[in-house]
Amino acid sequence: MSDKAPTIEELDPEQAERIARAPLPTKGTLRARRCVPIQLVKFAVTNLRIMDIVIREKLGM
């Protein structure tokens, strides 16, 4: 008996085909995902958007 459980690809060949056809990220996309300054800016922008929604709701605007 095997200690490893079969992967989804082994259980469902159709799913494996769909995964194989999925588009891969470009080099630029991967670089942006790993770039700490870009991630910090995105984090700050997301927080500002959330705070804007909270403040508008709190003030009833």
Biopython code that builds the backbone (N, CA, C, O; Angstrom):
import numpy as np
from Bio.PDB.StructureBuilder import StructureBuilder

atoms = [
    (1, "MET", "N", (0.838, -1.171, 0.000)),
    (1, "MET", "CA", (0.000, 0.000, 0.000)),
    (1, "MET", "C", (0.890, 1.242, 0.000)),
    (1, "MET", "O", (1.888, 1.300, 0.718)),
    (2, "SER", "N", (0.521, 2.232, -0.808)),
    (2, "SER", "CA", (1.316, 3.436, -0.943)),
    (2, "SER", "C", (1.017, 4.411, 0.199)),
    (2, "SER", "O", (-0.125, 4.540, 0.640)),
    (3, "ASP", "N", (2.058, 5.088, 0.663)),
    (3, "ASP", "CA", (1.883, 6.081, 1.711)),
    (3, "ASP", "C", (1.327, 7.393, 1.168)),
    (3, "ASP", "O", (0.703, 8.157, 1.904)),
    (4, "LYS", "N", (1.553, 7.655, -0.125)),
    (4, "LYS", "CA", (1.097, 8.905, -0.729)),
    (4, "LYS", "C", (-0.295, 8.750, -1.313)),
    (4, "LYS", "O", (-0.623, 7.732, -1.924)),
    (5, "ALA", "N", (-1.093, 9.759, -1.118)),
    (5, "ALA", "CA", (-2.413, 9.786, -1.744)),
    (5, "ALA", "C", (-2.231, 10.231, -3.201)),
    (5, "ALA", "O", (-1.350, 11.039, -3.495)),
    (6, "PRO", "N", (-3.050, 9.713, -4.099)),
    (6, "PRO", "CA", (-2.918, 10.134, -5.499)),
    (6, "PRO", "C", (-3.287, 11.607, -5.663)),
    (6, "PRO", "O", (-4.165, 12.123, -4.971)),
    (7, "THR", "N", (-2.602, 12.271, -6.591)),
    (7, "THR", "CA", (-2.888, 13.684, -6.859)),
    (7, "THR", "C", (-4.153, 13.795, -7.689)),
    (7, "THR", "O", (-4.637, 12.805, -8.237)),
    (8, "ILE", "N", (-4.685, 15.003, -7.778)),
    (8, "ILE", "CA", (-5.897, 15.227, -8.563)),
    (8, "ILE", "C", (-5.655, 14.892, -10.035)),
    (8, "ILE", "O", (-6.555, 14.426, -10.734)),
    (9, "GLU", "N", (-4.418, 15.137, -10.496)),
    (9, "GLU", "CA", (-4.093, 14.824, -11.884)),
    (9, "GLU", "C", (-4.155, 13.326, -12.151)),
    (9, "GLU", "O", (-4.557, 12.895, -13.231)),
    (10, "GLU", "N", (-3.756, 12.539, -11.164)),
    (10, "GLU", "CA", (-3.804, 11.088, -11.317)),
    (10, "GLU", "C", (-5.236, 10.574, -11.251)),
    (10, "GLU", "O", (-5.570, 9.590, -11.911)),
    (11, "LEU", "N", (-6.073, 11.218, -10.475)),
    (11, "LEU", "CA", (-7.455, 10.780, -10.334)),
    (11, "LEU", "C", (-8.323, 11.204, -11.512)),
    (11, "LEU", "O", (-9.230, 10.472, -11.908)),
    (12, "ASP", "N", (-8.054, 12.384, -12.078)),
    (12, "ASP", "CA", (-8.923, 12.929, -13.119)),
    (12, "ASP", "C", (-8.075, 13.450, -14.280)),
    (12, "ASP", "O", (-7.562, 14.567, -14.215)),
    (13, "PRO", "N", (-7.923, 12.653, -15.343)),
    (13, "PRO", "CA", (-7.108, 13.088, -16.482)),
    (13, "PRO", "C", (-7.660, 14.352, -17.156)),
    (13, "PRO", "O", (-6.890, 15.141, -17.703)),
    (14, "GLU", "N", (-8.964, 14.551, -17.122)),
    (14, "GLU", "CA", (-9.554, 15.755, -17.720)),
    (14, "GLU", "C", (-9.079, 17.000, -16.962)),
    (14, "GLU", "O", (-8.768, 18.025, -17.568)),
    (15, "GLN", "N", (-9.028, 16.897, -15.645)),
    (15, "GLN", "CA", (-8.533, 18.011, -14.828)),
    (15, "GLN", "C", (-7.062, 18.264, -15.132)),
    (15, "GLN", "O", (-6.638, 19.418, -15.208)),
    (16, "ALA", "N", (-6.283, 17.212, -15.304)),
    (16, "ALA", "CA", (-4.870, 17.367, -15.631)),
    (16, "ALA", "C", (-4.706, 18.097, -16.961)),
    (16, "ALA", "O", (-3.811, 18.931, -17.099)),
    (17, "GLU", "N", (-5.545, 17.798, -17.927)),
    (17, "GLU", "CA", (-5.491, 18.462, -19.232)),
    (17, "GLU", "C", (-5.819, 19.949, -19.089)),
    (17, "GLU", "O", (-5.156, 20.791, -19.695)),
    (18, "ARG", "N", (-6.832, 20.272, -18.296)),
    (18, "ARG", "CA", (-7.202, 21.674, -18.080)),
    (18, "ARG", "C", (-6.060, 22.435, -17.405)),
    (18, "ARG", "O", (-5.799, 23.587, -17.752)),
    (19, "ILE", "N", (-5.381, 21.808, -16.449)),
    (19, "ILE", "CA", (-4.253, 22.449, -15.774)),
    (19, "ILE", "C", (-3.113, 22.679, -16.764)),
    (19, "ILE", "O", (-2.467, 23.726, -16.735)),
    (20, "ALA", "N", (-2.867, 21.708, -17.635)),
    (20, "ALA", "CA", (-1.794, 21.826, -18.624)),
    (20, "ALA", "C", (-2.072, 22.954, -19.616)),
    (20, "ALA", "O", (-1.131, 23.581, -20.104)),
    (21, "ARG", "N", (-3.343, 23.229, -19.926)),
    (21, "ARG", "CA", (-3.702, 24.274, -20.887)),
    (21, "ARG", "C", (-3.767, 25.662, -20.262)),
    (21, "ARG", "O", (-3.862, 26.655, -20.983)),
    (22, "ALA", "N", (-3.718, 25.749, -18.940)),
    (22, "ALA", "CA", (-3.848, 27.034, -18.263)),
    (22, "ALA", "C", (-2.674, 27.953, -18.626)),
    (22, "ALA", "O", (-1.540, 27.485, -18.735)),
    (23, "PRO", "N", (-2.932, 29.253, -18.815)),
    (23, "PRO", "CA", (-1.843, 30.165, -19.161)),
    (23, "PRO", "C", (-0.892, 30.362, -17.986)),
    (23, "PRO", "O", (-1.310, 30.364, -16.828)),
    (24, "LEU", "N", (0.392, 30.527, -18.300)),
    (24, "LEU", "CA", (1.406, 30.754, -17.275)),
    (24, "LEU", "C", (1.680, 32.249, -17.174)),
    (24, "LEU", "O", (1.561, 32.963, -18.170)),
    (25, "PRO", "N", (2.045, 32.735, -15.989)),
    (25, "PRO", "CA", (2.352, 34.158, -15.854)),
    (25, "PRO", "C", (3.628, 34.520, -16.618)),
    (25, "PRO", "O", (4.531, 33.699, -16.778)),
    (26, "THR", "N", (3.677, 35.770, -17.082)),
    (26, "THR", "CA", (4.859, 36.237, -17.801)),
    (26, "THR", "C", (5.986, 36.516, -16.810)),
    (26, "THR", "O", (5.775, 36.526, -15.597)),
    (27, "LYS", "N", (7.189, 36.743, -17.347)),
    (27, "LYS", "CA", (8.324, 37.064, -16.482)),
    (27, "LYS", "C", (8.082, 38.362, -15.726)),
    (27, "LYS", "O", (8.448, 38.483, -14.557)),
    (28, "GLY", "N", (7.465, 39.332, -16.394)),
    (28, "GLY", "CA", (7.164, 40.604, -15.744)),
    (28, "GLY", "C", (6.182, 40.442, -14.598)),
    (28, "GLY", "O", (6.328, 41.077, -13.553)),
    (29, "THR", "N", (5.188, 39.599, -14.789)),
    (29, "THR", "CA", (4.213, 39.340, -13.729)),
    (29, "THR", "C", (4.880, 38.682, -12.529)),
    (29, "THR", "O", (4.634, 39.069, -11.387)),
    (30, "LEU", "N", (5.711, 37.703, -12.784)),
    (30, "LEU", "CA", (6.405, 37.021, -11.686)),
    (30, "LEU", "C", (7.340, 37.980, -10.952)),
    (30, "LEU", "O", (7.441, 37.928, -9.727)),
    (31, "ARG", "N", (8.029, 38.861, -11.699)),
    (31, "ARG", "CA", (8.921, 39.839, -11.074)),
    (31, "ARG", "C", (8.118, 40.788, -10.187)),
    (31, "ARG", "O", (8.539, 41.097, -9.072)),
    (32, "ALA", "N", (6.971, 41.250, -10.672)),
    (32, "ALA", "CA", (6.136, 42.163, -9.889)),
    (32, "ALA", "C", (5.601, 41.486, -8.632)),
    (32, "ALA", "O", (5.461, 42.132, -7.594)),
    (33, "ARG", "N", (5.305, 40.211, -8.713)),
    (33, "ARG", "CA", (4.795, 39.483, -7.544)),
    (33, "ARG", "C", (5.854, 39.331, -6.470)),
    (33, "ARG", "O", (5.529, 39.247, -5.286)),
    (34, "ARG", "N", (7.137, 39.295, -6.874)),
    (34, "ARG", "CA", (8.217, 39.111, -5.909)),
    (34, "ARG", "C", (8.843, 40.421, -5.443)),
    (34, "ARG", "O", (9.660, 40.421, -4.523)),
    (35, "CYS", "N", (8.471, 41.529, -6.065)),
    (35, "CYS", "CA", (9.074, 42.823, -5.755)),
    (35, "CYS", "C", (8.413, 43.410, -4.499)),
    (35, "CYS", "O", (7.231, 43.755, -4.508)),
    (36, "VAL", "N", (9.196, 43.515, -3.428)),
    (36, "VAL", "CA", (8.662, 43.971, -2.147)),
    (36, "VAL", "C", (8.117, 45.397, -2.219)),
    (36, "VAL", "O", (7.029, 45.637, -1.695)),
    (37, "PRO", "N", (8.817, 46.363, -2.844)),
    (37, "PRO", "CA", (8.249, 47.717, -2.908)),
    (37, "PRO", "C", (6.892, 47.771, -3.620)),
    (37, "PRO", "O", (5.994, 48.490, -3.182)),
    (38, "ILE", "N", (6.743, 47.036, -4.685)),
    (38, "ILE", "CA", (5.457, 47.007, -5.391)),
    (38, "ILE", "C", (4.381, 46.411, -4.498)),
    (38, "ILE", "O", (3.256, 46.910, -4.462)),
    (39, "GLN", "N", (4.718, 45.346, -3.776)),
    (39, "GLN", "CA", (3.739, 44.718, -2.890)),
    (39, "GLN", "C", (3.347, 45.648, -1.746)),
    (39, "GLN", "O", (2.188, 45.662, -1.333)),
    (40, "LEU", "N", (4.303, 46.426, -1.228)),
    (40, "LEU", "CA", (3.990, 47.376, -0.164)),
    (40, "LEU", "C", (3.045, 48.472, -0.665)),
    (40, "LEU", "O", (2.121, 48.870, 0.044)),
    (41, "VAL", "N", (3.279, 48.958, -1.889)),
    (41, "VAL", "CA", (2.392, 49.971, -2.464)),
    (41, "VAL", "C", (0.996, 49.394, -2.663)),
    (41, "VAL", "O", (0.004, 50.043, -2.327)),
    (42, "LYS", "N", (0.910, 48.198, -3.199)),
    (42, "LYS", "CA", (-0.403, 47.561, -3.392)),
    (42, "LYS", "C", (-1.116, 47.369, -2.062)),
    (42, "LYS", "O", (-2.326, 47.574, -1.964)),
    (43, "PHE", "N", (-0.366, 46.976, -1.041)),
    (43, "PHE", "CA", (-0.935, 46.791, 0.296)),
    (43, "PHE", "C", (-1.493, 48.107, 0.825)),
    (43, "PHE", "O", (-2.606, 48.155, 1.347)),
    (44, "ALA", "N", (-0.704, 49.182, 0.685)),
    (44, "ALA", "CA", (-1.143, 50.490, 1.165)),
    (44, "ALA", "C", (-2.382, 50.972, 0.412)),
    (44, "ALA", "O", (-3.311, 51.496, 1.026)),
    (45, "VAL", "N", (-2.407, 50.804, -0.900)),
    (45, "VAL", "CA", (-3.552, 51.242, -1.700)),
    (45, "VAL", "C", (-4.810, 50.470, -1.300)),
    (45, "VAL", "O", (-5.886, 51.054, -1.174)),
    (46, "THR", "N", (-4.674, 49.183, -1.103)),
    (46, "THR", "CA", (-5.828, 48.374, -0.689)),
    (46, "THR", "C", (-6.344, 48.832, 0.668)),
    (46, "THR", "O", (-7.553, 48.948, 0.869)),
    (47, "ASN", "N", (-5.429, 49.093, 1.600)),
    (47, "ASN", "CA", (-5.845, 49.564, 2.923)),
    (47, "ASN", "C", (-6.529, 50.922, 2.850)),
    (47, "ASN", "O", (-7.512, 51.159, 3.551)),
    (48, "LEU", "N", (-6.016, 51.819, 2.004)),
    (48, "LEU", "CA", (-6.642, 53.130, 1.851)),
    (48, "LEU", "C", (-8.046, 53.011, 1.258)),
    (48, "LEU", "O", (-8.954, 53.736, 1.662)),
    (49, "ARG", "N", (-8.220, 52.120, 0.325)),
    (49, "ARG", "CA", (-9.552, 51.911, -0.254)),
    (49, "ARG", "C", (-10.535, 51.393, 0.803)),
    (49, "ARG", "O", (-11.676, 51.846, 0.885)),
    (50, "ILE", "N", (-10.070, 50.445, 1.597)),
    (50, "ILE", "CA", (-10.931, 49.898, 2.649)),
    (50, "ILE", "C", (-11.262, 50.981, 3.667)),
    (50, "ILE", "O", (-12.412, 51.105, 4.090)),
    (51, "MET", "N", (-10.253, 51.771, 4.067)),
    (51, "MET", "CA", (-10.504, 52.850, 5.020)),
    (51, "MET", "C", (-11.475, 53.877, 4.453)),
    (51, "MET", "O", (-12.302, 54.410, 5.193)),
    (52, "ASP", "N", (-11.392, 54.167, 3.156)),
    (52, "ASP", "CA", (-12.319, 55.090, 2.518)),
    (52, "ASP", "C", (-13.752, 54.576, 2.636)),
    (52, "ASP", "O", (-14.665, 55.338, 2.954)),
    (53, "ILE", "N", (-13.945, 53.291, 2.380)),
    (53, "ILE", "CA", (-15.282, 52.693, 2.493)),
    (53, "ILE", "C", (-15.775, 52.758, 3.933)),
    (53, "ILE", "O", (-16.928, 53.112, 4.178)),
    (54, "VAL", "N", (-14.909, 52.420, 4.889)),
    (54, "VAL", "CA", (-15.289, 52.441, 6.300)),
    (54, "VAL", "C", (-15.664, 53.846, 6.740)),
    (54, "VAL", "O", (-16.682, 54.041, 7.405)),
    (55, "ILE", "N", (-14.847, 54.825, 6.374)),
    (55, "ILE", "CA", (-15.097, 56.210, 6.787)),
    (55, "ILE", "C", (-16.396, 56.723, 6.162)),
    (55, "ILE", "O", (-17.199, 57.360, 6.843)),
    (56, "ARG", "N", (-16.607, 56.451, 4.875)),
    (56, "ARG", "CA", (-17.847, 56.895, 4.229)),
    (56, "ARG", "C", (-19.058, 56.253, 4.888)),
    (56, "ARG", "O", (-20.083, 56.910, 5.069)),
    (57, "GLU", "N", (-18.957, 54.997, 5.244)),
    (57, "GLU", "CA", (-20.081, 54.320, 5.903)),
    (57, "GLU", "C", (-20.309, 54.886, 7.302)),
    (57, "GLU", "O", (-21.448, 55.080, 7.724)),
    (58, "LYS", "N", (-19.224, 55.145, 8.007)),
    (58, "LYS", "CA", (-19.322, 55.654, 9.370)),
    (58, "LYS", "C", (-19.930, 57.067, 9.400)),
    (58, "LYS", "O", (-20.717, 57.393, 10.289)),
    (59, "LEU", "N", (-19.558, 57.891, 8.424)),
    (59, "LEU", "CA", (-20.062, 59.258, 8.362)),
    (59, "LEU", "C", (-21.399, 59.364, 7.642)),
    (59, "LEU", "O", (-22.036, 60.418, 7.666)),
    (60, "GLY", "N", (-21.823, 58.299, 7.012)),
    (60, "GLY", "CA", (-23.113, 58.293, 6.315)),
    (60, "GLY", "C", (-23.111, 59.087, 5.036)),
    (60, "GLY", "O", (-24.128, 59.673, 4.667)),
    (61, "MET", "N", (-21.986, 59.115, 4.354)),
    (61, "MET", "CA", (-21.891, 59.887, 3.108)),
    (61, "MET", "C", (-22.368, 59.096, 1.927)),
    (61, "MET", "O", (-22.355, 59.597, 0.803)),
]
sb = StructureBuilder()
sb.init_structure("model")
sb.init_model(0)
sb.init_chain("A")
sb.init_seg("    ")
for serial, (resi, resn, name, xyz) in enumerate(atoms, 1):
    if name == "N":
        sb.init_residue(resn, " ", resi, " ")
    sb.init_atom(name, np.array(xyz, "f"), 0.0, 1.0, " ", f" {name:<3s}", serial, name[0])
structure = sb.get_structure()
